Amino acid sequence: MKTVTINDIAKEAGVSKATVSRVLNRPSSVEEGTRKKVMAIIAKRRYTPSASARNLSRQTSSTVGVIVPEIDNPFFGEALRGITSVLDKHHLTMICFNTDDLVEKDRKSIQMLKEHRVVGLLYDPAIDYDTSDQKKEINHLIQELEGPVVIMDRNVDSLCEYDGVFFDDRRGVCEATQALIHAGHRRIGIINATLERVLARIRLAGYKDALEANHIPFEEKYCYLGDYSKACAYELASRMLESDERPTAVVTCNNCTSIGFLKALYDHGFTLSDVACIGMDRIEALDIVKSDFNYVKRDANLLGKTSAELLIHRIAFPNDEMRTVYLPHEIVIRKL
């Protein structure tokens, strides 16, 4: 299919390219009748302006900022691959910062992106920013970027005024826990981050939903909270495996906790036949060795692509209604 250009829009509308450009960039400077006519043709032809061309016309860069909290997590590696696949098509480049879930790095990353004059930001926040002072500060920093923002993965209330792309993690963990219950398990553990993190609260809520739906009481002793690192997960899993009332099954809440759990499991002389597990996210290496590891499949590549596409749309149409997108997931069961 032939790519629609600004020349095509101008020709069909019977106006100059400059008029079409003003409709896109400074709509208030165009007579209402002409503006509506041009916008109708743009919608009909599904025309998306070149993001890089728009940036250059505004004397900004053609670079998109990306902030992720865990660069060593394969999930974010896949998300970045999805982002670059979209940016490449629009002749945009990417500058990425990793925060290690630290608020100081989060703030510094945004400040540095301001210096780079990025055209937009794809942002996975390090923390919830749930106090009034934190909310005020983070929104002030973002507004100083003077560009559109899309929040990825972590649906933080303090950043709800921006476009966002997420997964329904509460439902995903609930379905994973349900699968373990249906396989006959009643003592089900969960390895999660501390409840200071919004994703940890969301995922714990899904775990509790499944227990409640099956009339299984929630017990704190089966709830292991730390952070989403491999090292912490290993320590938590070791403690769990050494307990007198060891769970017969466990839900691990991200790739790194799954890896930490599996290392502890094998180091303690157990296998997945002894303690069943459903983890959050696929681990590619386990697929290669045909492991029986079960997981909640969230397409991180699709998260990256969808977030980048939404950002480019927002660059082109800054006045469009804000959008929140929830992507699908599925439960992959190998053996329970």
Secondary structure, DSSP 8 states (H G I E B T S, - for coil): -----HHHHHHHHTS-HHHHHHHHH-GGGS-HHHHHHHHHHHHHHT----HHHHHHHTT--SEEEEEES-TTSHHHHHHHHHHHHHHHHTT-EEEEEE-TT-HHHHHHHHHHHHHTT-SEEEE--SS---SHHHHHHHHHHHHTT-S-EEEES---GGGTTSEEEEE-HHHHHHHHHHHHHHTT--SEEEEEE-TTSHHHHHHHHHHHHHHHHTT----GGGEEEE-SSHHHHHHHHHHHHTSTT--SEEEE-SHHHHHHHHHHHHHTT--TTTSEEEEES--HHHHHTT---EEEEE-HHHHHHHHHHHHHHHHH-TTS---EEEE-EEEE-S--
